[in-house]
Amino acid sequence: SKVPVWNGLTNEFHPTQMLADLMTIEEHFKRLKGLNFVFMGDGRNNVANSLMVACSKMGINFTCCSPKSLWPEKELVDKCRLIARENDCYVTLTDNVKLGTLNRDVVYTDVWVSMGEPAEVWDSRIKLLRKYQVNKKVIENMNKYTEVENEFTSLIEQYKNNLYGLCQYHDTQIVMG
């Protein structure tokens, strides 16, 4: 085709979401470079992959906090680490929630079971990722609890029915959330 096409979403990457998320983060912090970012959940999915790439390019320290079995592919991690070095930041992987969320500026999660995955994986995936949920304990560990507590609570209330990527699990037939 002679018409340019912007690919906003694939099974491996979700670049359009990253542009919106980085704009939101920059609007809040007034900068991107040097921020400490943690993704919690399935580190192999398209959102986690794209966040790792975007953070590396923008000078944001990126941590993927998930079970080792759900870490991103080594080849992508290695590429992102090279990019991160060029931008004075780092990419790290951990399965330790306490270490992974300590002194973070931004904590991010996504769905635990991606579109197209069979219903049979739901129970085992939820059991595997339960300790990687974003909750009050994680927010407190960011060492910025007093600063973000009210903002986090009001954000959940304000966007619980609207914010793309705000992960709420009800069942496979979601009516609200």
N, C-alpha and C positions, 0 to 999 in steps of 0.2 A: 504494500500500500504506500502511496505517496503522502498519506495523511499521518502526521505524528500522533502517536498514541502514548498516553501516560498510564502505566500499569499501576493501579492503586492497591492491588492485593493479589498475592499468590499464596500457595501453601507454605512457601519458605519465607516470604517477606511481606511487609505491610508499610511501605514508605509513606503513603499519604497520612496514615495515622501518626507517624513519627513527626511529620512537619507540624501537625496540629498540636501534638503533645509538647514538642520543644517550644513552640510559640507560647503555650500556656505556662510552661515552666519559666521561660525568660520573662514573661509578663509579671510573674509573681516575685522572682528573685532579682530581676533587673540585670541578670547575667546568666550565662551558661557555664563558661569556663571555670573549672575548679570545683563545681558542685559534686556532691557525693550521692550517687543514685543506686538504688537496689531494686532489682526485679525479683519478685517472689512468685514461684509457681512452676509451671512447665517451661523450663528453659530451652526446649527444642522448638517451640512454636514460632509462627511468623512474627508475632509481636515482639517476643524476646529477642529473636534474631535481629530484627530491625532496630530495636532499642540499643543493642550492643554496637551495631554499626554506627548509628546516629551519635551515640554518646562518644564513641571513639573519635569520630570526625569533629565533634564540637568541643572536645577538651573536657568532657564530663567523666569523672571516675565511675566506672560501671561495675557493679557486683551482681552476679546471677546467684541467687540463693534458692536452691532446689535440691531434691534428692539427686545423687550422682547419676542415677539411671535416667534422669531427665535433663542432664546438662546439654548445652548446644554441641554441635559437631566440632571436633577438634580442629579441623581445617579452617572453619569460620572463626573460631576463637583465636587461632594463631594469626590469621589475617587482621583481625580487629586489634590484637595486641601490637602488631607492627604499626598500624594506623594510630593507635593510642599513644605510642612512644613519640611519634612525630608531633603529637598535639599535647604533650606534657600531661598525660593522664594515664590511667591503667584500666585493665580488664581483669577481673578476678572471679573465680567460681568457688562457692562454698555450699556445704549442706548444713552448716551450723547457723540456725536462725539468729541466735544471740550475737554472734560475731558478724554475720552478714548485714544486720540492721543497725549495728552500733555506729553512732555519729553520722547517719545518713541525712541528707537534706530532702531527698525524694524517695518515697517507697511506691512501687507500682506493681500491680498484678493484672492478670487477664484470666479468661475462662480456663478452667482446668481440663475440660474436654472440648476439643475443637470441633467445628462443624465437619461433618463427614465421618467422624470416628464412630465406630459401632456402639450401640447402647450397652453392650456387655462390658465395656471398659469403665463405665461410670463408677460403680461401687469400688473397684480396686484403685482407681485414680483418686477418688475423693479420700479414701483411707490413706493413700500414699502422701497426699498433699495437705492433709488436715493441719499439720503443724506449721505449714507455710502460709497460712491465712493471714491477712492483714487485720490486726485486732489491736485492742488497747495496749496489750503487752508489747507488741512490736513498736507502736507509736512511742510508748514510754522509753523503750530502748534506744530510740533515735537521739536521746538526750536533748530533745527540744519539745518535750511534752507540753510544758506550760504554754509555749508559743503556738503549737499547732492543735492542741486539743479542741478548742472551740471551733477553729477553722475546719478541722477534719469532720467534726460532728455536724456542723452546719452544711458542709459540702455534701455529705451523705444525704441529709434531709432534703437539700435543695435539688439534687440531681438524681435521687434514687429511681426516678422513672424516666430520666432523660439522657444521662451521660453515657455515651458510647464507651464500652469497655468497663463500666462499673459492674463488677462481678457480684451477682447475687444468685444463689442457687435455691430454687424452690423445688422443682422436679423437672422431668423432661417435657412437660406440657406447661410452660411458663405462662401465667396469666398476668402477673405483675413483676416488675423488677428489671 
